């Protein structure tokens, strides 16, 4: 329990799983504003634990300004389920568009005894009159300096991983309790009447998604993956085997509590468990390398101030005629390299791509086709349901700096039977295994149904 306003420290301090909103405030708060960010779930959510102190609450969420259509549709499904779940506690979910700080400042001005509970990265003063309580969603806190923007170098990958795993093991049980619904509903009877009915969020166009949005679908996918987890180390590199969890979008928006998953996997143990945890912690590491990509706020003079806005999605750079032609073929899966083309068509049609194929496609685009890194980043940002600015930027930087592997040889390594290629390139599905990785070697008598020759 907190004894005062907390801010993320520059070391891995203890998380604040059950904040006491009234601690040290000169006046007992009469309203809680629960600000959901990357934690769109009910299970093991430290944000929700604030309601156990007998203060009525309203939940708020701000639609991100830089999301692609698939993300918006995924969010619409997720928010609908979250709203229904919060309604069981009598807590309304208000979904806004526009500036979060402006909306929240207006709400806090309208309700002078309201207190904001948020996982947004924010600088808070050591002042008992501060009306903001920070709850830590990440396993390791992000450094937040009180006077200057953080410019320190990211920690060593191995050091960060070891600290992350230690903290995950210690903090897994801190947020597992669930508030009593009946008790919360009784308190919610005192919620101001004008806050009780939340208007529906804006409607969005339906999209093809790799997974349905919402906490229920995320838990279903997790339960389906756990029997495969002991084999993750063996199967993760083969896209046809579906050996990964495919939970990246759910984890991106906080539909599952990472602490609880980490504890489950650590108990299972084994090399595969370690490798899966590495894939999860690496997302946090990328965000640590790009501090405040999700924005940075401060509480100054009794109001919220946006110090740094969220990073905008990368813009498409100007391309030469040759680059534009290569980019178009790469984006549409028409390069003549089957594994690259199958991966890009999967991305275009479903909004997801296997992690190994992301690296391969990025390296091929930059090194083989001469496509600017920024153009590739923009393409992935517009298509991925799990798009995250930090992970996308770090992934492309890493791929651009890496030595380019022979894509035809990698095709045989990652899809030896050609099953993944056949599932996404029907025009060459009839080719035998020894030809499907390099159809241009099939000979003049074999029909490729219009599949192109390699452009490089």
Secondary structure in CASP SS format (residue, H / E / C, confidence):
PFRMAT SS
TARGET T0000
AUTHOR 0000-0000-0000
METHOD secondary structure of the structure
MODEL  1
X C 1.00
X C 1.00
X C 1.00
X C 1.00
X C 1.00
X C 1.00
X C 1.00
X C 1.00
X C 1.00
X C 1.00
X C 1.00
X C 1.00
X C 1.00
X C 1.00
X C 1.00
X C 1.00
X C 1.00
X C 1.00
X C 1.00
X C 1.00
X C 1.00
X C 1.00
X C 1.00
X C 1.00
X C 1.00
X C 1.00
X C 1.00
X C 1.00
X C 1.00
X C 1.00
X E 1.00
X E 1.00
X E 1.00
X E 1.00
X E 1.00
X E 1.00
X C 1.00
X C 1.00
X C 1.00
X C 1.00
X C 1.00
X C 1.00
X C 1.00
X C 1.00
X C 1.00
X C 1.00
X C 1.00
X H 1.00
X H 1.00
X H 1.00
X H 1.00
X H 1.00
X H 1.00
X C 1.00
X C 1.00
X C 1.00
X E 1.00
X E 1.00
X E 1.00
X E 1.00
X E 1.00
X E 1.00
X C 1.00
X C 1.00
X C 1.00
X C 1.00
X C 1.00
X C 1.00
X H 1.00
X H 1.00
X H 1.00
X H 1.00
X H 1.00
X H 1.00
X H 1.00
X H 1.00
X H 1.00
X H 1.00
X H 1.00
X H 1.00
X H 1.00
X H 1.00
X H 1.00
X H 1.00
X H 1.00
X H 1.00
X H 1.00
X C 1.00
X C 1.00
X C 1.00
X C 1.00
X C 1.00
X E 1.00
X E 1.00
X E 1.00
X E 1.00
X C 1.00
X C 1.00
X C 1.00
X H 1.00
X H 1.00
X H 1.00
X H 1.00
X H 1.00
X H 1.00
X H 1.00
X H 1.00
X H 1.00
X H 1.00
X H 1.00
X C 1.00
X C 1.00
X C 1.00
X E 1.00
X E 1.00
X E 1.00
X E 1.00
X E 1.00
X C 1.00
X C 1.00
X C 1.00
X E 1.00
X E 1.00
X C 1.00
X C 1.00
X C 1.00
X C 1.00
X C 1.00
X C 1.00
X C 1.00
X C 1.00
X E 1.00
X E 1.00
X E 1.00
X C 1.00
X C 1.00
X C 1.00
X C 1.00
X C 1.00
X C 1.00
X C 1.00
X C 1.00
X C 1.00
X C 1.00
X C 1.00
X C 1.00
X C 1.00
X C 1.00
X C 1.00
X C 1.00
X C 1.00
X C 1.00
X C 1.00
X C 1.00
X C 1.00
X C 1.00
X H 1.00
X H 1.00
X H 1.00
X H 1.00
X H 1.00
X H 1.00
X H 1.00
X H 1.00
X H 1.00
X H 1.00
X H 1.00
X H 1.00
X H 1.00
X H 1.00
X H 1.00
X C 1.00
X C 1.00
X C 1.00
X C 1.00
X C 1.00
X C 1.00
X C 1.00
X C 1.00
X C 1.00
X H 1.00
X H 1.00
X H 1.00
X H 1.00
X H 1.00
X H 1.00
X H 1.00
X H 1.00
X C 1.00
X C 1.00
X C 1.00
X C 1.00
X H 1.00
X H 1.00
X H 1.00
X H 1.00
X C 1.00
X C 1.00
X C 1.00
X C 1.00
X C 1.00
X C 1.00
X C 1.00
X C 1.00
X C 1.00
X C 1.00
X C 1.00
X C 1.00
X C 1.00
X C 1.00
X C 1.00
X C 1.00
X C 1.00
X C 1.00
X H 1.00
X H 1.00
X H 1.00
X H 1.00
X H 1.00
X H 1.00
X H 1.00
X H 1.00
X H 1.00
X H 1.00
X H 1.00
X H 1.00
X C 1.00
X C 1.00
X H 1.00
X H 1.00
X H 1.00
X H 1.00
X H 1.00
X H 1.00
X H 1.00
X C 1.00
X C 1.00
X C 1.00
X H 1.00
X H 1.00
X H 1.00
X C 1.00
X C 1.00
X C 1.00
X C 1.00
X C 1.00
X C 1.00
X H 1.00
X H 1.00
X H 1.00
X H 1.00
X H 1.00
X C 1.00
X C 1.00
X C 1.00
X C 1.00
X C 1.00
X H 1.00
X H 1.00
X H 1.00
X H 1.00
X H 1.00
X H 1.00
X H 1.00
X H 1.00
X H 1.00
X H 1.00
X H 1.00
X C 1.00
X C 1.00
X H 1.00
X H 1.00
X H 1.00
X H 1.00
X H 1.00
X H 1.00
X H 1.00
X H 1.00
X H 1.00
X H 1.00
X H 1.00
X H 1.00
X H 1.00
X H 1.00
X H 1.00
X H 1.00
X H 1.00
X H 1.00
X H 1.00
X C 1.00
X C 1.00
X C 1.00
X C 1.00
X C 1.00
X C 1.00
X E 1.00
X E 1.00
X E 1.00
X E 1.00
X E 1.00
X C 1.00
X C 1.00
X E 1.00
X E 1.00
X E 1.00
X E 1.00
X E 1.00
X E 1.00
X C 1.00
X C 1.00
X C 1.00
X C 1.00
X C 1.00
X C 1.00
X C 1.00
X C 1.00
X C 1.00
X C 1.00
X C 1.00
X C 1.00
X H 1.00
X H 1.00
X H 1.00
X H 1.00
X H 1.00
X H 1.00
X H 1.00
X H 1.00
X H 1.00
X H 1.00
X H 1.00
X H 1.00
X C 1.00
X C 1.00
X C 1.00
X C 1.00
X C 1.00
X H 1.00
X H 1.00
X H 1.00
X H 1.00
X H 1.00
X H 1.00
X H 1.00
X H 1.00
X H 1.00
X H 1.00
X H 1.00
X H 1.00
X H 1.00
X C 1.00
X C 1.00
X C 1.00
X C 1.00
X H 1.00
X H 1.00
X H 1.00
X H 1.00
X H 1.00
X H 1.00
X H 1.00
X H 1.00
X H 1.00
X H 1.00
X H 1.00
X H 1.00
X H 1.00
X H 1.00
X C 1.00
X C 1.00
X C 1.00
X C 1.00
X H 1.00
X H 1.00
X H 1.00
X H 1.00
X H 1.00
X H 1.00
X H 1.00
X H 1.00
X H 1.00
X H 1.00
X H 1.00
X C 1.00
X C 1.00
X C 1.00
X C 1.00
X C 1.00
X H 1.00
X H 1.00
X H 1.00
X H 1.00
X H 1.00
X H 1.00
X H 1.00
X H 1.00
X H 1.00
X H 1.00
X H 1.00
X H 1.00
X H 1.00
X C 1.00
X C 1.00
X C 1.00
X C 1.00
X C 1.00
X H 1.00
X H 1.00
X H 1.00
X H 1.00
X H 1.00
X H 1.00
X H 1.00
X H 1.00
X C 1.00
X C 1.00
X C 1.00
X C 1.00
X H 1.00
X H 1.00
X H 1.00
X H 1.00
X H 1.00
X H 1.00
X C 1.00
X H 1.00
X H 1.00
X H 1.00
X C 1.00
X C 1.00
X C 1.00
X C 1.00
X H 1.00
X H 1.00
X H 1.00
X H 1.00
X C 1.00
X C 1.00
X H 1.00
X H 1.00
X H 1.00
X C 1.00
X C 1.00
X C 1.00
X C 1.00
X C 1.00
X C 1.00
X C 1.00
X C 1.00
X C 1.00
X C 1.00
X C 1.00
X C 1.00
X C 1.00
X C 1.00
X C 1.00
END
